[in-house]
Amino acid sequence: MARMELRYLHEIGRIKVTPEVLLGELYAKLGLAESDLPCGRVVDMAERLDWTRDPFDRLIVAQAMAADAALITADRLIRERFPGAVWATADHS
């Protein structure tokens, strides 16, 4: 689902890099891998996340929850509502 959201963000011009390039970098640098959890299990969890109306956010958070994994996101709402969400910014000062 994260790959699908990245595709959407690229199509509407919110990110410049294609999902293939971005995910390729993350796979290489972080050892990131796609989940193989059953979609139905993720959707069941996503349906209970009523703090957002965004279907991508619901599914991405549910995927992380089901996998007991951290979720890297710049989204402030997700970081406030999901304890497994992390974000780091570079200090350029």
C-alpha positions as CSV (number, residue, x, y, z in Angstrom):
1,M,0.0,0.0,0.0
2,A,2.9,2.4,0.7
3,R,4.1,1.8,-2.9
4,M,0.6,2.6,-4.2
5,E,0.5,5.9,-2.2
6,L,4.0,6.8,-3.5
7,R,2.7,6.3,-7.0
8,Y,-0.3,8.5,-6.3
9,L,2.0,11.2,-4.8
10,H,4.3,11.1,-7.8
11,E,1.4,11.4,-10.2
12,I,0.0,14.5,-8.5
13,G,3.5,16.1,-8.2
14,R,3.9,15.9,-4.4
15,I,7.1,13.9,-4.8
16,K,9.5,14.1,-7.7
17,V,11.2,10.7,-7.5
18,T,9.3,7.6,-8.8
19,P,8.3,4.9,-6.3
20,E,10.8,2.5,-8.0
21,V,13.7,4.8,-7.4
22,L,12.7,5.8,-3.9
23,L,11.9,2.2,-2.8
24,G,15.0,0.9,-4.5
25,E,17.1,3.2,-2.4
26,L,15.3,2.2,0.8
27,Y,15.6,-1.5,0.0
28,A,19.4,-1.1,-0.6
29,K,20.1,1.2,2.4
30,L,17.7,-0.1,5.0
31,G,17.0,-3.6,4.0
32,L,13.4,-2.7,3.5
33,A,11.2,-5.5,2.2
34,E,7.6,-5.7,1.1
35,S,5.2,-7.5,3.5
36,D,3.6,-10.8,2.8
37,L,0.8,-10.5,5.3
38,P,-2.7,-11.4,4.1
39,C,-4.5,-8.4,2.8
40,G,-7.7,-9.4,4.6
41,R,-5.9,-9.3,8.0
42,V,-4.6,-5.8,7.2
43,V,-8.0,-4.5,6.1
44,D,-9.6,-5.9,9.3
45,M,-7.2,-3.8,11.3
46,A,-7.5,-0.8,9.1
47,E,-11.3,-0.7,9.6
48,R,-10.8,0.0,13.3
49,L,-8.5,3.0,12.7
50,D,-11.1,5.7,12.9
51,W,-8.8,8.7,13.5
52,T,-8.2,9.3,9.8
53,R,-10.4,9.2,6.7
54,D,-7.4,8.6,4.4
55,P,-7.6,5.0,3.2
56,F,-3.8,4.9,2.4
57,D,-3.0,6.0,5.9
58,R,-5.3,3.4,7.5
59,L,-3.9,0.6,5.4
60,I,-0.2,1.6,5.9
61,V,-0.6,2.0,9.7
62,A,-2.6,-1.3,9.9
63,Q,0.2,-3.1,7.8
64,A,2.8,-1.8,10.3
65,M,0.6,-2.9,13.3
66,A,0.0,-6.3,11.9
67,A,3.7,-6.9,11.2
68,D,4.7,-5.4,14.6
69,A,7.0,-3.1,12.6
70,A,8.1,0.5,12.8
71,L,6.5,2.9,10.2
72,I,8.7,5.7,8.8
73,T,6.5,8.7,8.1
74,A,6.7,12.4,8.0
75,D,2.9,12.5,8.7
76,R,2.3,14.3,12.0
77,L,-1.1,12.8,12.6
78,I,0.2,9.3,12.1
79,R,3.1,10.0,14.5
80,E,0.7,11.3,17.1
81,R,-1.7,8.4,16.9
82,F,0.6,5.4,16.1
83,P,3.4,4.8,18.7
84,G,5.3,2.7,16.1
85,A,5.7,5.7,13.8
86,V,9.2,7.3,13.5
87,W,10.7,10.2,11.7
88,A,14.1,11.7,11.7
89,T,15.2,14.9,10.1
90,A,18.8,15.9,9.2
91,D,20.2,18.8,11.1
92,H,21.8,21.1,8.6
93,S,22.9,23.9,10.9
